[in-house]
Amino acid sequence: MLHIDRLTKRYGPVVAADEVSLRVRPGSMVGFVGPNGAGKSTTMRSIFGLVVPDSGTITWRGEPVDRDHRTRFGYMPEQRGLYPKMPIADQVAYFAELQRVERSLATSRAEELLTSLGLGERLTEPLEKLSHGNQQRVQLAVSLANDPELLVLDEPFSGLDPVAVDTLQAVLTARVADGAGVLFSSHQLDLVERLCDEIVVIAGGRVRAAGTVGDVRSAAGVRHVRVRVDQPRIPLDEALAGLSVGRIDGDEATVVVAGDREVADVLDRARRAGTVVRLDFDLPSLTERFAAIVTDDAAGPLPGGDRPGGATVGATGESGDR
């Protein structure tokens, strides 16, 4: 697996990465999320030697990552790094050769990848003739051209239309099914929640939370109860007065509760208002948890998170901090 352990990088007085730790297992997809300037790109670039950390280690299958290891990795930077006037098939093949793929195989793989990404009829066109979304597909093809064991993608969904998003999701899911590990950053938390086995939340250069999506959502310690009554005898907002009501719309309300006892209290109060026709509850959404975590260090400790040295996500879920 990829293991980043206590990675730290400073730029003068600015600490871009503060003892960041995370793991990516083969056959898993890890979402790396945080606000702009949180340290995501710094961490990802460190994997490829584009940023030299001040301290910490980066290992692949227990060995320090070196040039040979990186030829088995695929990288998609947030800023596109392609040649505008070069035909897209030629440059995908070129980048594959840089990763030590034999020329004939690089050429056939480039054509195969671009075709699978919906660009089979545009292989000889220069990049500058393509739309932003199609250029993004070419950048993805470059990251896949060496048949990588690890994919590191920095904001791969940025600016894509829904069709392109679906295509990229299908490609990543297939790579994971084949045993590759995927680490990607994104501000689109609905995609992260849908695709990822595990997530790492970073803010201010430090890992604030890590674990499965369920871990992160449940660590808030609260649930959202939705209740609806039929033909209320008294207004529902009056019946629920004094509770933490998040939303109320006529005969339906959402109440934030901390435990089963409070759920029972909501039910009892709703029954006084009228006949209860709906009662269900759910955890806070990932978007809600993300907002709380990155704006408040005291948003709630998670397994392996909110500790000095950050958190790790690993095969057994144990912390890598010692």
N, C-alpha and C positions, 0 to 999 in steps of 0.2 A: 504494500500500500504506500501511498504518499503520506509522509508524516512531517508536518511543519511543527517545530517545537521551540516555543519561546522566541520567536523571531522579532527582532527589534531593529528599527531603522529611524534615524534622526536626520533631519535637514536643518542644521543650525539649531535654533531653539525649538523647532517644531518636531514633535515625535509622531511620525507618520504611522508607525507600527510599534505597539508597545507589548512585547512578549506575547505575540499572537501564536496560538497553537491550534492545529486542526489536523484531521486525517481524512483521507479519501480511500475507501476500500475498492478493490476490483468489483465490477458489476454493481456499483452504486452511484447515485447522483446526489451531490451535495450542493445546496444553494448557499451562496455567500452573499449576505445582504447587509446593507447599511446605508446611511445617507451619503451624499457626495462628500468627498474628502475624509471618509472614515478610515481609509487604509486598505481598501480592497485591491486596488490596482497595484499598489506598492507590494503587497503580499504576493500577488499573482506574478508580477514581473520578477520577483526574487526567485521564483521557481526556475526561471529560464536564464538567470544570471544577468538580466537587464538592470537589476538593482542589486547592489552588494549590501547585504544586511550588516549592521554593526555587531550583532550577536545573534545567537540562536542557530539551529540546524534545520536542514531540509534533506530528508532521506527518501529513497525509493527502494522498497523491499529491504530495508535495513542498511542500505549503503548510501553514503553521501552522493547527492545528485551531481553528475558530471556531464560532459558533452555526450558521451555514449548513451547515457540514460535519456538525455533530451531528444535524441533522434527517435525515441519511441514515444515522445509526447507530441500532442498537437496543441497549438496555441492560437487563439483568436483574440487579438487586442481590441480594445474599445476604439482606438483610432486606427482606421484602415491603413494597411501597409502594402498596397499593391501598385503596380505600374499602370497608369491610366491608358497609355497607348498600346500596350501589349495585348495580343489576343488572349482571351481568358483561358483557353485550353493550354496554350503554351506556357502561361505563367503558373498555372496549377502544377503542371508537369515540372517546371523549373524548380519550384519550391520543394517538390517531392524529391528531386535529385539532390538538392541541398541537404535533405535528410537521409541521404545515402540509399535512395531507391534507384534501382537500375533503370536506364533511360527508357527502354521499351515498356517496362512495367509502369513507369511513371506516366508515360503518354496514355496508355490504355486506362490506367486508373483515373487520370484526369478526366477523360471523356466519359467514363462510367459515372463518376461522382457528379459531374455537371449535368449529365442527363438525368440522373436520379433526383437532382434538385430543380428540374424543370428548365434547364438551359441547353438542352441537347441540340436545338436548332440555332444556337448562337455561339458555337464553340470558337469560331474564327473572328468574332467581333472583339474590338478593343474594349477594355473595361469602361472607358469614359462614355461609351454609347449606351450603357445600361443604367437603369433606374437605381435609386439608393437601395431598395430592397433586393434587387438582383445582384448588385455589387456585394451586399451582405452575404448572399448565397455563395458567391465566388470566394469570399474570405473564409466561409465555413468549409468549402471544398479544399482550400489550401490547408486548413487545420487537420483535415481528414486524409490528406493525400499520402501520408506515410503509414496509414493503417495503425493509428496510435493506440497504445495501451492506456494512456491517460489523456483526457481532453481538458484543457483549461480555457474557459471562454469568458471574456470580460464584456458584459452587456450584449450578449448575442442577439437578443430580441429587440433591441433599440431601433425604433423607426420602421419595423416590419408591419406589413398589412396582415390581416387575419389568415389569409391563405399561406403566406410565407411563414407565419408563426406555426401553423399546423404542420407545414413541411419540416421545419426545424425540430419541432417536438418529436415527430416520427423518426427523424434521423438519430436524435439523441437517445430515444428510447431503444432503438435497434442496437446502437453501439453498446449501451448498458447491458442489453440482453446477451450480447456477444462477449461480455466480460470486461469491457473497458470501464475505467473509473471516470467520472465527469465532475468537475468543479466549475460552477458558473455563477457569475454575479448578475443580479437583475433587480430593477426597481419594480418589476411587475410581480407583486407578491401572490397574485392569484395563480400565475404560472408556477412559481416556486412551490406553492402549496400543492398544486396538482402533480408536479413532476418529481419532486425530490423525496428521497428516502430520509435525508437528514438536512438540517440547516445550521448555519453559523451566523449569528448576528454580531456585527462589529460597529462600534461607534467611538469616535475620538481615538482611534488607533488600538482600542482594546476590545477583545471578545467579551461581549456582555451576556450572551446566551448561546447554548448549543444543545443539540439533541434532535429527536424526531420532531416533526411538525406537531404531533400530539403533545410531546413534552413541553414545547414552547407555549402552546396554547393553554394547557392545563396548569402550568406553573403560576398563572395569574391568581389561582386560588378562588376564582369566582366563576359563576355561570350566568347566562342570560336566560331568564324564564319568560316565555311568551304565554299570555293568558287572554282568552276572549270569553265574554259572557253574552248570553242572549236575553233580551228584554230586561235590562238592568232595573232594579228597584231603586238603587241610588247610583249616582255617577261613579264610574270605576275609579277615577282619580281621587275621589273622596274616600272610597273604600281602601285605597292603597296609600293613603296619606302617611308620611313618615318613613316610607320605604324608599330605596334608591331606584326610582323610576327613570329608566333611560329614555323611553318614548311612550307616548300614549296617543291613540287615534280612535276616538269615540269609544267603542266597546272592546277595544283590544289594547293591551299594554305590554311593554317589555320591562322587566324588573331585574336589576343586578343583585344576585344573592351570593352568599359565601358558603352555604352548606345546606344539607337536607332539611334541617329544622326551618330555615328561612323559606325553602320551597313550600313546606307545609303551611307556613304562615301566609304566603301569597295565595295559596289555594283556599284557605279558610276565609281570608278577606274577600277574595273574588266571589266565593259562594254567598257571602252576605250581600254582595251587590246584585247577583242574579244567578241564572243557571250557567255553569261553566261548560262551554262547548269545545274549548281547546285549552290544553296545558302541555307545553313541551319546553325543553331547555337545551341549550347548546353552550359550548365553550366560546370565549371571545374569539373573534376571527384572528387570523395571522396578522392582518393589517392593523387591527387594534392592539395586539400584543407588541408588534414592531414599534408602533408609535410610542407606547408606554416605555418600552425598553430603552429606546434611543434618546428619550427626553428625560428619563428619570433613572438614575443608577439604582434607586431603591425600588424599582418596579417589581422586584420579586426574584430571589435567587433560583436558579435552575440547576438540575443535576449537571455538575461539571462546569457551571458558568458563574459569572459574577464573582470570581476569585482572583487574587493576584496571579498573574501569569496566564490568564485567559482560560479557555476550555478546549477540550479536544473532542472529536467525534470519531469513534473507533468501532471495530468489529464487535466488541463486547459492551460498548457504552461506557467503559470506565474512563476516568480522567487520566490524562497523560501528565498531569502536574505532580511533581514529587519534590 
